[in-house]
Amino acid sequence: MRDIHPFLVLSPRIFNGKTSLVIGLPMTTAPYNADNPFAVAVGPVKGRKAGQTSYVLCHQPKSFDWRLRGAKPHPLRMLSDVLFASVCERLNQIVQLV
């Protein structure tokens, strides 16, 4: 896969550092996710895809070795507390951790 593939990391930094793994949710700008009940719209994208909406896909939790893939922090850095809470609510509907 080419290009940057944003990923919302849910695992804590200490875990990520000790294991080289990150656990989180992929993000996409695919417009059909506007109707997806498990996708959270997190705002407009900047750069090459400017003006498109970015979605966090709460129904697709994944893990990968960030060191092996050469992953870097996204320029956006963090979601707002409100958006992060919304993502966690949707994820919890699926995995029912809380």
Contacts in CASP RR format, 6 or more apart in sequence:
PFRMAT RR
TARGET T0000
AUTHOR 0000-0000-0000
METHOD contacts of the structure
MODEL  1
MRDIHPFLVLSPRIFNGKTSLVIGLPMTTAPYNADNPFAVAVGPVKGRKA
GQTSYVLCHQPKSFDWRLRGAKPHPLRMLSDVLFASVCERLNQIVQLV
4 74 0 8 1.000
5 26 0 8 1.000
5 27 0 8 1.000
6 26 0 8 1.000
6 27 0 8 1.000
6 54 0 8 1.000
6 74 0 8 1.000
6 76 0 8 1.000
7 22 0 8 1.000
7 24 0 8 1.000
7 25 0 8 1.000
7 26 0 8 1.000
7 27 0 8 1.000
7 62 0 8 1.000
7 71 0 8 1.000
7 74 0 8 1.000
8 24 0 8 1.000
8 25 0 8 1.000
8 26 0 8 1.000
8 27 0 8 1.000
8 56 0 8 1.000
8 79 0 8 1.000
8 87 0 8 1.000
9 16 0 8 1.000
9 22 0 8 1.000
9 23 0 8 1.000
9 24 0 8 1.000
10 23 0 8 1.000
10 24 0 8 1.000
10 25 0 8 1.000
10 61 0 8 1.000
10 91 0 8 1.000
11 21 0 8 1.000
11 22 0 8 1.000
11 23 0 8 1.000
11 24 0 8 1.000
11 63 0 8 1.000
15 21 0 8 1.000
15 23 0 8 1.000
16 22 0 8 1.000
16 66 0 8 1.000
20 65 0 8 1.000
20 66 0 8 1.000
20 67 0 8 1.000
20 68 0 8 1.000
21 63 0 8 1.000
21 64 0 8 1.000
21 65 0 8 1.000
21 66 0 8 1.000
22 63 0 8 1.000
22 64 0 8 1.000
22 66 0 8 1.000
22 71 0 8 1.000
23 61 0 8 1.000
23 62 0 8 1.000
23 63 0 8 1.000
24 61 0 8 1.000
24 62 0 8 1.000
24 63 0 8 1.000
25 56 0 8 1.000
25 57 0 8 1.000
25 58 0 8 1.000
25 60 0 8 1.000
25 61 0 8 1.000
25 62 0 8 1.000
25 87 0 8 1.000
25 91 0 8 1.000
26 56 0 8 1.000
26 57 0 8 1.000
26 60 0 8 1.000
26 62 0 8 1.000
27 42 0 8 1.000
27 54 0 8 1.000
27 55 0 8 1.000
27 56 0 8 1.000
27 57 0 8 1.000
28 54 0 8 1.000
28 55 0 8 1.000
28 57 0 8 1.000
29 45 0 8 1.000
29 49 0 8 1.000
29 52 0 8 1.000
29 53 0 8 1.000
29 54 0 8 1.000
29 55 0 8 1.000
30 55 0 8 1.000
31 52 0 8 1.000
31 53 0 8 1.000
33 39 0 8 1.000
33 41 0 8 1.000
33 55 0 8 1.000
33 57 0 8 1.000
34 41 0 8 1.000
34 53 0 8 1.000
34 55 0 8 1.000
36 55 0 8 1.000
36 57 0 8 1.000
36 59 0 8 1.000
37 90 0 8 1.000
38 57 0 8 1.000
38 58 0 8 1.000
38 59 0 8 1.000
38 90 0 8 1.000
38 93 0 8 1.000
38 94 0 8 1.000
39 55 0 8 1.000
39 56 0 8 1.000
39 57 0 8 1.000
39 58 0 8 1.000
39 59 0 8 1.000
40 55 0 8 1.000
40 56 0 8 1.000
40 58 0 8 1.000
40 83 0 8 1.000
40 86 0 8 1.000
40 87 0 8 1.000
40 90 0 8 1.000
41 53 0 8 1.000
41 54 0 8 1.000
41 55 0 8 1.000
42 53 0 8 1.000
42 54 0 8 1.000
42 55 0 8 1.000
42 56 0 8 1.000
42 79 0 8 1.000
42 83 0 8 1.000
42 87 0 8 1.000
43 53 0 8 1.000
43 54 0 8 1.000
44 50 0 8 1.000
44 51 0 8 1.000
44 52 0 8 1.000
44 53 0 8 1.000
44 54 0 8 1.000
45 51 0 8 1.000
45 52 0 8 1.000
45 53 0 8 1.000
45 54 0 8 1.000
46 75 0 8 1.000
56 79 0 8 1.000
56 87 0 8 1.000
58 87 0 8 1.000
58 90 0 8 1.000
58 91 0 8 1.000
58 93 0 8 1.000
58 94 0 8 1.000
59 90 0 8 1.000
59 94 0 8 1.000
61 91 0 8 1.000
61 95 0 8 1.000
64 71 0 8 1.000
78 84 0 8 1.000
79 87 0 8 1.000
91 97 0 8 1.000
92 98 0 8 1.000
END
